[in-house]
């Protein structure tokens, strides 16, 4: 508990130390502008403070028109000039706001895409992503919002130093009155900030749910199901349910802030009463002139405003950095799996599962148990079994999307945890059952961030059976998929999407290719044709085909039959199909009509 409190106390410092050096490296102009802005805003109130008593005393005493015009001109011209220059620097600094927001959003987006896959299915990690996003976007104002609090703190400090000097010279007790009442307001504001931060933490989970209900579910891809199953009422009901929960949280916040806001108003009134009374007595006693009376009122108001501003800047900085610290925590989110540094050699690879068991995090259901298998270089392995048998989990472990609980996976006799993670991931070209295409061009979906000669790309398109489709499109492979960003984008059929995904897999030219039931939505005959065509394209590469149907089994070297998280049968098609009462034999007998 003590450790947690200590960390909370250091949040502002940690946040500033994270963001400010990065912002300085990329946006020095913002800070130079900020320095000028600080000086201009610190000087601004002193034009009026210094000139007003001179004007009043001149009106009540000497009545020298030339002096009066000079004082008025200083206020009018000097004040206007300083205000104009401050406004110009404000506008320049605001232009940096969006640039910095986009910069740090891009950094976060990269971090999200770099997260270990296991964390994308982890509730704590997902909540931290939402806290980081809303903490930066909605609550802290980002680096711009935090920096402005720092700039205003410095400016208010300079104002306070100048005004205190004037007050001590003319009405020292006024400083004590203002300082005492501001301490009370400081306590009130600190309580308000604590309530708002607690409210933010309560809302982080709700915001993620709102994002799903408000944006994801209105995606046109859900359109058919919503209409055919008349799901709109259910969705709106859920929206209203979570909306009520959100409103309850805002009510909780408002109920607690109300008495604090009322107390702040009362103490402000007390401060004004004491200020006027004290200065009035000094005038009556002849200790200050009417001009000084006016100056002290202005100085007192400036001191009060600057001190309140400084305190609010500090409290606001603490509050904003608490929100933005969620971003810092996310950027340093610990990895879910160990990563080694051993380079992967460019040789034919042997992969071995050795007594591998696995249970998904935060569950107690063992998905794989004591799995042993060797995949030889160039071998085409078919992994079959009913739904829930552990086939996809087997692939996730092979691709290091998760790490084993027990046992080990070896690449060329060495535990895969010892290899450089990116190099190891580069060994695999998978096409998963739930593969996704991007709302970019056909070409972008295939090559991603790699380069490819047009001739090779056209050859690949022809090999996977997409040439005829591309020939019908005006822009060919530059045609956009879907209509998110281009109203002329195409909506490819399920089979066409699978072919694009397969083309992407082959284009990577990885030594191990994987098909994890991407054709499950097709009929068995169409699925068999795609698997057979893909197997021809794979050639001598190592290949793993996953299916609860048996499309790939007849032309694979070996078949592993998964059941209840174990490999219950292993062998060739000819061996397993003749095994009495065998799982594979029964499955094949049930599906044999499709594969003659």
C-alpha positions, 0 to 999 in steps of 0.5 A: 500500500505504501508503495502505491502511495509513493508511486501516486506522489511521483506521477506528475514528475514521471509523466513530465519526464516522459512527455517533455523530452520527447516534445522538446526533441520534435517541437522546439518552436512550441516551447520557444513560443511558450517562453515568450507567452509567459513573459507577455502574460506576466507583464500584462496586468502591471501596465494597469496596476502601475498606471491606474493610481497615477491617473487617479491621483492626477485627476484628484490632484495635479490635473495635468492634461499632458501627464494624464494623456501620457498615462492613458496612452501607456495603458491603451497602447501598451496593454493592447500591444501586450494583449495582441502579442500574447494572442498571436503566441496563443494561436501559434501554440494552438497550431502545435496542439493537433500536431503533438496530439497526432504524434503521440496518438501515432506512438500509441497506435504503434504500441498497440500493434506491437503488443504481444497478441496474448494481451489483445485478449486480456481484459486488464490490457484492454482496460489500460488501452482505453484509460490511455486513450481517454486519458490523453484525448478527453481528460488531460488535453494531451501534451499541449494541455499539460504544457499550458498548465506549466507555462501558466504556473510560471507566468502566475509565479512571476505575477505573484512575485511582482504584486507581493512586492507592491502590496508589502510596500503599501498594505502588508495585511492584504497579503495575509488575508488573501493567502489565508482564504486561498489556502481554504480554496486550495483544500476545496479544489484538491477535494474536487480534483480527487472526486473527478479522478475517481470518476474517471477511473470508474468510467474507463470500463464503461467508455470501452463498452460505449465504443463497442455499442456506439461504433462497432455495432453500427458497422454495416457488416452487422447490418444483415444480422441486425435486420434479419434477427430484429436485434435493434431493440436489444442493442438500444436497450443495452445502450440505454442500460450502460447510459444509465450507469454512466449517468449515475456516475456523473450524478455521483460526481455532481452530488459530491462537487455541489457542496464544495462549489458552494463553499468556494463561492462563500469564501470568495465573498468573505475575501472581497469583504475583508479586502474592501474593509481593510483598504477603506480603513487605510484611506480613512486613516490617511495612510494611503491615497485614493490612487493607491487604494485603487492600485491595491484593489487591482493588485489584490485582485491580481494576487488573488487571481494569480495565486488561485491560478497558480494553485489551480495550475498545480492541482490541474497539472496533478490531475492532468498528469494522473490522466496522462500517466495512464498513457505512460503506463500503457507505453511501458506495459510489460510483455506477456511472453519472453523474447530471446536474441538468438538469430534464426538460421537460414536452414530447413527447420525442424519443429518439435512440440515436447510435452506441451500443455496450455491453459488460457490466462485467467481460465482453468480449462486446459486446452492442450495437454501433453502434446508431442509432435515433430514437424519435419522440413518440407512436411505437409501436416494436416491437423484435424479434429472437431471444434474445440479440440485445440487445433487453433491453440496449437497454431497460436503456440507454434506462432508464439502468440502465446507461450506454453504453460508446460513443456517446450516447443523446439526449433532445430532443437532449441527452445523457441523462447531463445530466438529473436522474436521478430525473426521467429515470427518471420518463419510463418505465413498463416491464414487464420479462420478469422482473417481480416482484410484492410480497407485499402487497395487489393495490392496493399492487402497483399504486399502490406509494407513490402515491395514487389515487382508488378510482374511477380504480383500479377503472377501471384494473382493468377496463381490464386485465381484472382486474375479474372476478377482483377481484369474486371476492375477499372483500377485493377489491383489498386481498387479499394476494398470495402467502402469505408474510405472510397464509395467506389470500393468493392465488396469482395465475396467470401471466396475472393477474400480468402484468395486475397488472404492466401495471396498475402500468405504466399507473398510473404515467402515464409518457409512455413505456411499455415491454413487455419480453417479460412475456408470453413464457411465454404462447402466441402467441395469448394474447400477441398479445391482451395486446399489442393490448389494451395498445396500445389502453390506451397510446393516444398515448403513446410505446411500445416493445414487445420480443419475439422473437415478432411479437405487437406488430408489425402494429399498431406504427408501426415495427419494429427488427430486432435481430441480433448486437447491431445493428439489421439491419432497420428499417421498417414491417411491410408493408415488412419482410415483403416484404423478400427473405431478410429476417430479419423476413420469415423470422421472420414466415413461421415464426409467421404461423399465429398472427396471421391 
